[in-house]
Amino acid sequence: MRRPWIVGVLVAGLLLGACGDPSSGPEAPPPSAPDVSATTHQRAPATSPSARAPVKAPTVLYLGDSLAMENQKVLGQELRRDLRAKYTSAPYSGTTLCDYLEGTAERSLVPARDKAAALVRSLRPDYVVLQFWGNAWDFTWCMDGITYDGARERYFKRYEADARKLIEQIATAGGSHRPRIVWVLQGPDPITPDRVRRVNGLYERLAATSGGVVADAGKAVSPGSDRYTWTQYLPCTAYERAHPDYCTQPSRDRTALHRDDDYLHFCLAPTTSTPKPCPVRSPGILRIAREITKIIRQSAS
């Protein structure tokens, strides 16, 4: 059964712009959804490139839901600094995989110009990073009312079908320059832990059978003893101890991953009705961004 504090946190988080809403139904696309032409090809700072950087700086496209929305700025900073990457982000809060499929513009939170295939055709990325928690509620129109609570097996079947369509559309759009998909594995969910485990398993299978890779960012925000046990705090890393802004409770040698009122997101600032990148230093976001960057570095080297 769901514990009362979790239900309260869930409702508060969703009303403020989390990944979905179990009761209120779809709403209009977020007004702050990024315009690709305004965010993208920023060059790395004019400093000596990292010795770990690949010979050819990769072009990276980052798509996803509210987790990607809050992560996008930090991931771009990490990719530019470590890999000299050309980086584009186009996340939309509340979305799931089908929102990025072409042919769903009338029933989607993502406009036609920002569909995955459209962006691949225009940007010619080397990597497409997909970070989706796995919208399990009746929030986005393109899921046709299929929810995890209402019909679990139907939900997983539909989710996998949409994932395979997205892979196909990205590959077709890439043509002879097919981008490699990076599937970001999600962290623990205190309400439906088995759902996240199964979604991550799907991402791993899809990567193995379609030439993609996985970035286990969820492991970086999980206890070392149990990958799928949710926790609000973890011990500080060496980097976090050396940078006090990232070790939120140094006297206890632990840092906060989540706010008290939001079990899902990793931004330590309150969520708002207008989705935007996280405006404060947040250890969970940095851990996730560094894991994604590490996997792209390894793949590109």
Secondary structure, 3 states (H helix, E strand, C coil): CCCHHHHHHHHHHHHCCCCCCCCCCCCCCCCCCCCHHHHCCCCCCCCCCCCCCCCCCCEEEEEECHHHHHHHHHHHHHHHHHHCCEEEECCCCCCCHHHHCCCCHHHCCCCHHHCHHHHHHHHCCCEEEEECCCCCCCCCHHHCCCCCCCCHHHHHHHHHHHHHHHHHHHHHHHCCCCCEEEEECCCCCCCCHHHHHHHHHHHHHHHHHHCCEEECHHHHHCCCCCCCCCCCEEECCHHHHHCHHHCCEHHHCEEECCECCECCCCCCCCCCCCCCCCCCCCHHHHHHHHHHHHHHHHHHC
